[in-house]
């Protein structure tokens, strides 16, 4: 997320100030609605914008907040607002366990089901919600007019400043990894489940707060507050304004609230204009109107800094030995790994070789937790890690790089540098020399030597047998998922079984 600069901060403060000082009551009501929908959008940016998950329950949770105020305000007054926040957040906490395990469109469908369930309760629980007639007559003790406008925008400004500060700072890079390269995030020790839980619950709480303010504005709450049109408004406004720009939710809300009024003479045709505007933004400004305005202002986007190797590789504390004992893995009827056993000590470099399809990458995935072993054990010293999730294995002391670039702006060595930065005792490097120049291979060999000197254990997969022979203490050769040779590089290369299974690479290296 971009930092909130002085230009946008001035606009954020001036909008409510002008509304309070200049606009008539109707204009102030419009400004309140802009603030309400922007507040809901800021919460939606957490899950959809920062983590890239399509949550279709934000509108229904907005309605939960509205109903919470409508039902409790006669007894609690303004204290019904924090209750609305808690009600929406509590629902998110209750459903988070099963829902946040789902990925991609499955998560979207689950949140859609939650939204439908909330809407059905609003319609059919007539003794509580009033059914289709809704709830009215509750707003007498609640703030209205200028006071409500000030409260809404103060909450909105605080929410925007906090989010911009966090995601333009320490939370920005982990969120980017979770959004764009979740496997890299997991093997880097980032617990995506906790991040999604925190974002989902916080976003739901902001939806509940926005719903509470919406109830104060209208004085009536009906099942429409939980309906899917509210969700569509939230989604499209965030996309229009900018899903990851601090001011994206505000600009989107201004369009969503003001455009129907500006195009009132068109009656229902304003929806066509709204759809056309959305399509144009998606095509020509996919980052949203706020980012487009920044480009017009000449604001330069700060490039994402790629991780670099530290100048000095210091020794790290942690486990001393990685042990695999009879590890097996099958995919359907295909045995990808068959009883693989070996040890890797700190300060040792081991090369893993074998023909394509021999199980090398599968073995790295099993060690790193991206795949679960079907049999055998994997331990760090005495601690079993074979059933831990990837982020826990990374935190226990196993880092990982991948075959190809995972993120825009990454260099060839960024992934390795990211793995080193975790401080892991053991590093799993998957084809780091693929497509490298001679100079890059020399640099890689130097890096591996420095990792050995720093006491890191390295398991490296690569097809460059000459590089592995120069840099590794031992080689392990896999053939159809089984270890067929293990020993010093010269011994393994001379093994007849290795020459038979790995002959193509040997000829290329000769």
TAVENRA-V847446 format. One record per run of one state. SS is the DSSP state (alpha for helix, beta for strand, coil for the rest). FROM is the first residue (numbers start at 1). TO is the last residue. If there is no record, write none. Layout:
BEGIN
ss=[SS:SS]
from=[FROM:FROM]
to=[TO:TO]
END
This chain:
BEGIN
ss=[coil:alpha:coil:alpha:coil:alpha:coil:alpha:coil:alpha:coil:alpha:coil:beta:coil:alpha:coil:alpha:coil:alpha:coil:alpha:coil:beta:coil:alpha:coil:alpha:coil:alpha:coil:alpha:coil:alpha:coil:beta:coil:beta:coil:beta:coil:alpha:coil:beta:coil:beta:coil:alpha:coil:beta:coil:alpha:coil:beta:coil:alpha:coil:beta:coil:alpha:coil:beta:coil:beta:coil:alpha:coil:alpha:coil:alpha:coil]
from=[1:6:22:25:51:58:100:104:125:126:130:131:134:135:137:145:168:170:181:182:188:192:219:220:222:223:227:228:242:248:263:264:285:289:297:321:332:334:346:349:354:360:369:375:381:383:385:390:397:398:401:414:422:426:431:438:454:457:462:465:472:474:480:482:488:489:495:496:502:503:510]
to=[5:21:24:50:57:99:103:124:125:129:130:133:134:136:144:167:169:180:181:187:191:218:219:221:222:226:227:241:247:262:263:284:288:296:320:331:333:345:348:353:359:368:374:380:382:384:389:396:397:400:413:421:425:430:437:453:456:461:464:471:473:479:481:487:488:494:495:501:502:509:510]
END
